[in-house]
Amino acid sequence: MKKYHTVVIGAGIAGMETAINLGNQGYKVLLVEKEASIGGNMIALSKVFPTLDCSSCITTPKMSEASHHDNIEIMTYTKAISVIKEGPEFNVKLNKKPRYVDEKTCIGCKKCEEVCPVYAKHEFERETGSRKAICIPYTTAIPQIAVLDPDTCMQCGKCYDACPTEPKSIVFDQEAVELEVKASSVVMSTGFTLTAKDRKKEYINGSEKNIITAFQMERLLAPSGPFGSVMRPSDGKAPENVAFVLCAHSRDRSIGVPYCSRVCCMYSIKQAMLLSGALPLCDITLYYMDIRAFGKGYEQFYRNAEAMGIKFIKAKVAKMSEDKDGIVEMKIEEIESTGAPVSVKHDLVIMANGILPGAEPGKMASINTDEYGFISQEKMKYDPTATNIDGIYFSGTAAGPKDIVDTIAEAGAAAMKAANYITHGAGK
Ligand SMILES: Cc1cc2nc3c(=O)[nH]c(=O)nc-3n(C[C@H](O)[C@H](O)[C@H](O)COP(=O)(O)OP(=O)(O)OC[C@H]3O[C@@H](n4cnc5c(N)ncnc54)[C@H](O)[C@@H]3O)c2cc1C
């Protein structure tokens, strides 16, 4: 059985940074990612608050560094299933999903993608755009290896015929592979996911097109996004009067997300600023309960948005509905005026979805989690990246909503703790 100093589970920005830190110290790392590319959620962001740096300009070099590092081995399309401690060490079970493409021979030429006749909803674009049934996951994906989606493929064989490699890289009968590896330590960087669009029925009933999620807005704003501009999903027109609904799915007991998702105020302000730059004549309003600008430079960022003419209204949005022309009517309760219900109309609405755990780290590694499934910070004040099991650490949003600054800081801390355990705990 192959052995590593550390298995890092999840190759978002937290996992990549943890792996790079360990690799730079000479430790052998296996970085496992369940998706077809490393990069996690950050690679799909447009720009990042509070600096407004282009997100992929930060993430792509990290992806490249991790993938070229002598001490880091990467397994994509591979899900970590279980982590079991045996003595001071760990057995990690993995499931490598079939890509239906040979990773060793595919040259990433995209000829299969060009001839594929099937269009499906693009996961990376958060369903704002489309992809082929066989494709490279996105332009800057690592590795640049195609993946075939068996649910949409109609097995016409055109990709096989177009594949220029010898032998052919398309392998229709590829099967999942179960693997087991050993490690001296494990870092859980399993990240986050967002609440489903229809989690709150008062906002979404099913047919609304012009009420979109925060992540869909990220893709519409991204220079590499599906259209290169922000347009209303219902008719492709540029919106003229846009609303951001903060705490749409957070701090709300009625939908089981009573906690603050921490980044929504800031990413909504960021998106409003980017939108104002892209569509200077657009009217932009943020409906908020409180603005939580907690990080360094964040309050100033918020004030800059106000100075740009973005409106901030302290209100709770009670209900939303969309008419046949795609206009969204919102019933709001203005907190700072009479509190009486008011009706407002917008032609595009962006919901700040709540943040949920991206996996079930508790089930996977038998570690303690909180009631929402995020990893428990057992020693929050003096060992913040520790779990209740010695040798298992975490970094990033696996332990709760947080921004990139805190995620990167935790990644360094988790790598240090894992290195200590390898040297003094599990032994080399
Ligand atoms: C709309 C939006 C905008 C944002 N904008 C900003 C911003 O401007 N500035 C900022 O500072 N922060 C922003 N954030 C927050 C930022 O996205 C996060 O802090 C950061 O991406 C967290 O990275 P992560 O590595 O912890 O998680 P993720 O990116 O979720 O990575 C986790 C990875 O683990 C993988 N994984 C999960 N389970 C398994 C398993 N069992 N086996 C193998 N792999 C697994 C997942 O596939 C994923 O790739 C934003 C968040 C949202 C939702």
The ligand as an SDF file (V2000), in Angstrom:
LIG
                    3D

 53 58  0  0  0  0  0  0  0  0999 V2000
  -20.5170   33.7130   -4.0500 C   0  0  0  0  0  0  0  0  0  0  0  0
  -19.2560   33.7500   -3.2090 C   0  0  0  0  0  0  0  0  0  0  0  0
  -18.3250   34.7460   -3.3980 C   0  0  0  0  0  0  0  0  0  0  0  0
  -17.1830   34.8120   -2.5710 C   0  0  0  0  0  0  0  0  0  0  0  0
  -16.2930   35.8330   -2.7550 N   0  0  0  0  0  0  0  0  0  0  0  0
  -15.2190   35.9520   -1.9260 C   0  0  0  0  0  0  0  0  0  0  0  0
  -14.3230   37.0550   -2.0480 C   0  0  0  0  0  0  0  0  0  0  0  0
  -14.4750   37.9160   -2.9120 O   0  0  0  0  0  0  0  0  0  0  0  0
  -13.2760   37.1490   -1.1390 N   0  0  0  0  0  0  0  0  0  0  0  0
  -13.0920   36.2130   -0.1460 C   0  0  0  0  0  0  0  0  0  0  0  0
  -12.1650   36.3610    0.6600 O   0  0  0  0  0  0  0  0  0  0  0  0
  -13.9130   35.1230   -0.0440 N   0  0  0  0  0  0  0  0  0  0  0  0
  -14.9710   34.9700   -0.9130 C   0  0  0  0  0  0  0  0  0  0  0  0
  -15.7890   33.8940   -0.8050 N   0  0  0  0  0  0  0  0  0  0  0  0
  -15.4220   32.8090    0.1370 C   0  0  0  0  0  0  0  0  0  0  0  0
  -14.4010   31.8530   -0.5380 C   0  0  0  0  0  0  0  0  0  0  0  0
  -15.0070   31.3160   -1.6980 O   0  0  0  0  0  0  0  0  0  0  0  0
  -13.9690   30.7500    0.4230 C   0  0  0  0  0  0  0  0  0  0  0  0
  -13.3540   31.3210    1.5580 O   0  0  0  0  0  0  0  0  0  0  0  0
  -12.9520   29.7650   -0.1850 C   0  0  0  0  0  0  0  0  0  0  0  0
  -13.2670   29.4510   -1.5130 O   0  0  0  0  0  0  0  0  0  0  0  0
  -12.9230   28.4970    0.6720 C   0  0  0  0  0  0  0  0  0  0  0  0
  -12.0630   27.5420    0.1010 O   0  0  0  0  0  0  0  0  0  0  0  0
  -12.0160   26.0200    0.6280 P   0  0  0  0  0  0  0  0  0  0  0  0
  -10.8070   25.4110    0.0320 O   0  0  0  0  0  0  0  0  0  0  0  0
  -12.1860   26.0030    2.0970 O   0  0  0  0  0  0  0  0  0  0  0  0
  -13.3340   25.3350    0.0480 O   0  0  0  0  0  0  0  0  0  0  0  0
  -13.7290   24.7970   -1.4320 P   0  0  0  0  0  0  0  0  0  0  0  0
  -13.3580   25.7790   -2.4520 O   0  0  0  0  0  0  0  0  0  0  0  0
  -15.1670   24.4090   -1.3000 O   0  0  0  0  0  0  0  0  0  0  0  0
  -12.8280   23.5100   -1.6570 O   0  0  0  0  0  0  0  0  0  0  0  0
  -13.1260   22.2570   -1.0880 C   0  0  0  0  0  0  0  0  0  0  0  0
  -12.7770   21.1760   -2.0780 C   0  0  0  0  0  0  0  0  0  0  0  0
  -12.9130   19.9000   -1.4450 O   0  0  0  0  0  0  0  0  0  0  0  0
  -13.4410   18.9800   -2.3870 C   0  0  0  0  0  0  0  0  0  0  0  0
  -14.0040   17.8370   -1.6360 N   0  0  0  0  0  0  0  0  0  0  0  0
  -15.0630   17.8490   -0.7730 C   0  0  0  0  0  0  0  0  0  0  0  0
  -15.2780   16.6090   -0.2670 N   0  0  0  0  0  0  0  0  0  0  0  0
  -14.3280   15.7950   -0.8040 C   0  0  0  0  0  0  0  0  0  0  0  0
  -14.0180   14.4090   -0.6590 C   0  0  0  0  0  0  0  0  0  0  0  0
  -14.7330   13.5980    0.1270 N   0  0  0  0  0  0  0  0  0  0  0  0
  -12.9820   13.8980   -1.3630 N   0  0  0  0  0  0  0  0  0  0  0  0
  -12.2390   14.6970   -2.1840 C   0  0  0  0  0  0  0  0  0  0  0  0
  -12.4960   16.0220   -2.3570 N   0  0  0  0  0  0  0  0  0  0  0  0
  -13.5190   16.5690   -1.6670 C   0  0  0  0  0  0  0  0  0  0  0  0
  -14.4600   19.8170   -3.1450 C   0  0  0  0  0  0  0  0  0  0  0  0
  -14.8030   19.2270   -4.3920 O   0  0  0  0  0  0  0  0  0  0  0  0
  -13.7210   21.1390   -3.2840 C   0  0  0  0  0  0  0  0  0  0  0  0
  -12.9580   21.2150   -4.4760 O   0  0  0  0  0  0  0  0  0  0  0  0
  -16.9490   33.8140   -1.5870 C   0  0  0  0  0  0  0  0  0  0  0  0
  -17.8840   32.7770   -1.4200 C   0  0  0  0  0  0  0  0  0  0  0  0
  -19.0270   32.7510   -2.2160 C   0  0  0  0  0  0  0  0  0  0  0  0
  -20.0360   31.6650   -2.0010 C   0  0  0  0  0  0  0  0  0  0  0  0
  1  2  1  0
  2  3  1  0
  2 52  2  0
  3  4  2  0
  4  5  1  0
  4 50  1  0
  5  6  2  0
  6  7  1  0
  6 13  1  0
  7  8  2  0
  7  9  1  0
  9 10  1  0
 10 11  2  0
 10 12  1  0
 12 13  2  0
 13 14  1  0
 14 15  1  0
 14 50  1  0
 15 16  1  0
 16 17  1  0
 16 18  1  0
 18 19  1  0
 18 20  1  0
 20 21  1  0
 20 22  1  0
 22 23  1  0
 23 24  1  0
 24 25  2  0
 24 26  1  0
 24 27  1  0
 27 28  1  0
 28 29  2  0
 28 30  1  0
 28 31  1  0
 31 32  1  0
 32 33  1  0
 33 34  1  0
 33 48  1  0
 34 35  1  0
 35 36  1  0
 35 46  1  0
 36 37  1  0
 36 45  1  0
 37 38  2  0
 38 39  1  0
 39 40  1  0
 39 45  2  0
 40 41  1  0
 40 42  2  0
 42 43  1  0
 43 44  2  0
 44 45  1  0
 46 47  1  0
 46 48  1  0
 48 49  1  0
 50 51  2  0
 51 52  1  0
 52 53  1  0
M  END
$$$$
